[in-house]
Every structure is written in C-alpha cells, then in structure tokens.
Amino acid sequence: MPEARSISDLREEYTQASLNKAGVAKEPIAQLSTWLDEARAVEEHEPTAMSLATVSSDSRPSVRMVLLKGLDERGLDFYTNLESTKGQHLKANPNAALTFWWPTLERQVRVEGRVERVAEVEAEAYFSRRPLDSRLGAWASPQSQPLESREELEARLEAIRLEFDNDDIPLPPHWGGFRVVPDRFEFWQGRASRLHDRIEYLLDQQGNWEIRRLAP
C-alpha cells in the first residue's frame, strides 16, 4: 500500500493560463461575466457557487457557500432566509466578502463590498421560478435554528404542502435577496512556482475603477 502523503506535501503546479492588466476588461463585472461563462463552458461543477463571509455584531466571522443568482452593474445577488445566521449578520453589519473558486481553470475571484436588500419585486420574480419543493422548503425550514430531528423538518414540509395545495406559493415574509455592491475585486490566475497573477480592481471616490497588479 502506498505511503500516505503528508498534507504539507500536497501541491499542484498551475500552468494553464496567464493574466495581465492589458488583457482584462475595463469594468470588473464584465471580467467576472467572462470568467463565469468560461467556467460554465468547461462544465465546472456549480460554477456560480461562491463563499460568503459575514461578520456578526460581536465581530465573529462566519463563512459558507451560496449560489450567485444575479449579476449586473448593480452587484452580485443571492437569496436566503432573512432570519438565518447570515441574514442576522448582514442586518447588523452590512458588509461582505465573496470568493469564487474554479479549480479546472485554476482561477479564483474575490469580491468585497457593502450589502443591500434586493427589491421585493425582484425577490418575488426569482422565487416564483424556483422548483415547487424549493418554494415549499423556504416556508418549512427555520434556517439556522435547532431541530430535534430530520423527521421534524419533514413533518413541517408536509404541513406546508397541505397548506399550499397548489402551485401558487407566495414569497415568505422571512425570505429574500441580498446584493453585494462591490468596491473591490481581485482576479487570480494560478501560475507555475506559486508566482500567480493577481489583478485588482479598486473603486475610487469618483466611482471609477483603478486596475493594478498585485504581488503573488
């Protein structure tokens, strides 16, 4: 049986591509859109998955994976139970950081910015397009709250299913969207010998994006 390698000895050499200031879009949303399209093209698993970092009112950080559900010049949108841990954090401290990681492409994108609520009309439009069971689940799950058992959750789901006996399920009052309004992006392309390419976009006080290279 081969000897197990130490965690400290595990490493990959990144050699697929390079990244420079001359080759990126002038606007970071456009650059992110291009990279998302390329991640989808190579069938990257969950290409819209991103880690979301928040900070509680007592300065305790927390991070979890969410899915990007909207991207335009206003920012990056995701949806959740507003009473969840992340919802409570963002109510107390409306700032967040996001990270996308696409290992097949050897790429990472980091995003930082303030957070605002997505308009209810937009949340309703997105909610109405979700699968039926996902809409029922949004009503049934007291997200982040303790449960006695899986059976308790399934019983709640069945009760909600009986309450809404058709496909017309309204938006729950405790459910909605958040938008990260970015003021910083970092696009990272893996390179050999850990000399990675890092291109940063910073929003200045005039609302213009400054682009600069960072040391790896």
Secondary structure, 3 states (H helix, E strand, C coil): CCCCCCHHHCCCCCCCCCCCHHHCCCCHHHHHHHHHHHHHHCCCCCCCEEEEEEECCCCCEEEEEEECCEEECCEEEEEEECCCHHHHHHHHCCEEEEEEEECCCCEEEEEEEEEEECCHHHHHHHHHHCCHHHHHHHHHCCCCCCCCCHHHHHHHHHHHHHHCCCCCCCCCCCEEEEEEEEEEEEEEECCHHHCCEEEEEEECCCCCEEEEEECC
